[in-house]
Amino acid sequence: MACPHVAGLAAYVKTFHPDWSPSMIQSAIMTTAWPMNASETGYASTEFAYGAGHVDPIAALNPGLVYELDKADHIDFLCGLNYTSKSLKLITGEAVTCTGKTLQRNLNYPSMSAKHSGSKTSFTMVFNRTVTNLGTPNSTYKSKIVLNQGSKLSVNVTPSVLSMKSVNEKQSFTVTVSGSNLGPKLTFSASLIWSDGTHNVRSPIVVYNVGN
């Protein structure tokens, strides 16, 4: 039932903001959702089951910041997944040539996730993101990291403060996540929250082990 509910919510947001793109609406819904935790589901590692959390229709109308995506971003993502030119043409309707290899985790998506295949080895993963200011001009957003229960992550955000001078201004930042001893089929997770005192723009962060 999540799909029709979220589709209805997207349509609701669109009526208030007809100029917003699908990725802006998606970002608004995800980053304003109420966080969930494992105790609400009964399972220890279910971040991929409940996603960004409980949607909040009212909060989604005024998200503050959004993560935007366009066609080129999706093409770069598919190139990073080693899609062939033939497959890309079927999807995009045009001839596409991949230039270089784009890391999949750098898709400008409202959440951040990456896999780690070694249970005993340490890891460091970097995520690059860009946000667009839909709030007010002359606003300052400060970053905050919240670790979920049991997570053994070190998360660094650079820069840790974003000063937005105007509406629709874009600013980029880097999230560096490190840790070790991530057991097989387990996850470490956290949340990055950008707050200006009015808006709380939350992005889930998940590192998971693909080992047996």
C-alpha positions, 0 to 999 in steps of 0.5 A: 500500500505504500506506492499508492499512498506516496503517489497520492502524496506526490500529487498533493505536493505538486498541486502546491508547487506545480513548477517542482520537478519529480526529483524535487518532490521525491526529495521533499517527501524523503527528507521530511519523513519521520525516522523509524528504527528497528524496534518499530519493525521487530528486526535488527537491520531493516533500513531498506524495508522502511526506507526514509521513514513515515511520510509527512504530507504537511512537512513535505510542502516546505522541505527547506533544501532538496536534492535535484536530479536530471536526465544526465544524472540518471545516465551517469548512474546507469553508466556506473552500473555498466549499462551498454549503449544498446540498453541505454538507448532503450531507456533514454530513446537516444544514442548515449556514450558513457564517458568514464566510470561514475561511482553509483553512490554519487548519484545526487539522491536524498539518501546515501548507501554503499556496500562493504564486502569485508567483515574484519577490514576497515572502510572509508566511503565518500559521498558527494551531494548538492542541495538546492535552497527552497527555503528562505534567502540568507539562511544558514544550515548546520549539519548534525549526525545521528547514529542509529542504535548499534552503529559503529560509524564515524561520519564527517561532513565538509563543509559542516555549515551551508550559508544560502544567500538566495532561493534556488541557490545550490551548494555542494558538500562531501560526506565521509563515512568510515568504520570497521568490523561490519559483520556479514549481512549486517548494516551500520546506519546513521542520519545526516540532518541539515537544520536552519532552526525551522527546517530539518532536512534528513538523509539516511546513511546506510553501509551494509555487508554483502558477505554470507 
